[in-house]
Amino acid sequence: MPQEVLNIIYSVISIIATGIASLIVAKVSQWLNAKIKDKKLAEAMTQILSIAENCVKEVFQTFVDSLKKEGKFDKEKQQEAFDKCKEKIKSQLSNTLVQFITDNFGSVDSYIGSLIESTIYNLK
């Protein structure tokens, strides 16, 4: 085979190999990015849920339980406990977690309210 034909064949093979390699790199990058995002999501959710659960337990132990024993836990005190818990959770969330909640769930207050209610339900 003449050298020119071999050069053309090598060029075509190089172009095809480069295209395949680029496609593989792009697919691997997409896969890694998906895994990293899922990992970050899992870590953020774990932190948020842990903070919520700890705050609900704390407010229950230090505020609600004593009022229930005294027979003074009414709707007004229930709202007060809810508000105390919400403020405790918000004070413990980092700016990164607040931004995560905003980006993924919208209103921080609404999301924290839902977390409090679901945590109370789960602890009963």
C-alpha positions in Angstrom: 0.0 0.0 0.0 1.3 3.4 -0.8 2.2 5.7 2.1 -0.6 8.2 1.2 -3.3 5.5 1.6 -1.8 4.5 5.0 -1.7 8.1 6.1 -5.4 8.6 5.2 -6.4 5.4 7.0 -4.4 6.5 10.1 -6.1 9.9 10.0 -9.6 8.4 9.7 -8.8 6.0 12.6 -7.5 8.9 14.7 -10.6 11.0 14.1 -12.9 8.1 15.0 -10.9 7.2 18.1 -10.9 10.9 19.2 -14.6 11.1 18.8 -15.2 7.8 20.7 -12.8 9.0 23.5 -14.6 12.3 23.7 -18.0 10.6 23.9 -16.7 8.3 26.7 -15.2 11.2 28.6 -18.5 13.1 28.3 -20.5 10.1 29.5 -18.2 9.4 32.4 -18.3 13.1 33.4 -22.1 13.0 33.4 -22.1 9.9 35.5 -19.7 11.3 38.0 -21.6 14.6 38.2 -24.8 12.7 38.9 -23.1 10.7 41.6 -21.6 13.8 43.2 -24.9 15.6 43.1 -26.7 12.7 44.7 -24.0 12.4 47.4 -24.3 16.1 48.1 -28.1 15.8 48.2 -27.9 12.9 50.6 -25.4 14.7 52.9 -27.5 17.9 53.0 -30.7 16.0 53.6 -29.1 14.0 56.4 -27.8 17.2 58.1 -31.2 19.0 57.8 -33.2 16.0 59.1 -30.8 15.5 62.0 -31.0 19.1 63.0 -34.8 19.0 62.9 -35.1 15.8 64.9 -32.7 17.1 67.6 -34.5 20.4 67.9 -37.9 18.7 68.1 -36.6 16.4 70.8 -35.0 19.3 72.7 -38.1 21.4 72.7 -40.3 18.5 73.7 -38.0 17.6 76.6 -37.4 21.1 77.9 -40.7 22.8 77.2 -43.6 20.6 76.1 -43.1 17.7 78.5 -43.2 19.9 81.6 -46.3 21.8 80.4 -48.0 18.5 79.7 -47.2 17.3 83.2 -48.7 20.5 84.6 -51.8 20.2 82.4 -51.0 23.6 80.8 -50.2 22.5 77.2 -52.9 24.1 75.1 -53.2 25.4 71.5 -51.3 28.6 72.4 -48.4 26.7 74.0 -48.4 24.2 71.1 -47.9 27.2 68.7 -45.2 28.6 71.1 -43.4 25.2 71.0 -43.6 25.1 67.3 -42.2 28.6 66.9 -39.4 27.8 69.4 -38.5 24.7 67.4 -38.6 26.5 64.1 -36.2 29.2 65.4 -33.8 26.6 66.9 -33.7 24.8 63.5 -33.1 28.0 61.6 -30.4 29.1 63.9 -28.5 25.8 63.4 -28.8 25.7 59.6 -25.7 26.9 57.7 -26.0 29.3 54.9 -25.3 26.4 52.5 -28.1 24.4 53.9 -30.5 27.4 53.8 -29.6 27.9 50.1 -30.0 24.1 49.5 -33.5 24.2 50.9 -34.4 27.4 49.0 -33.1 25.9 45.7 -34.8 22.5 46.1 -37.9 23.1 48.2 -38.7 26.8 48.0 -39.6 28.6 51.3 -37.3 27.8 54.2 -40.1 28.5 56.7 -42.6 26.2 55.0 -40.1 23.4 54.6 -39.0 23.7 58.3 -42.7 23.6 59.3 -43.2 20.4 57.4 -40.1 18.9 58.9 -41.3 19.7 62.4 -44.7 18.2 61.8 -43.3 15.0 60.2 -40.6 14.6 62.9 -43.3 14.9 65.6 -45.4 12.3 63.8 -42.4 10.0 63.5 -41.4 10.3 67.1 -44.9 9.5 68.4 
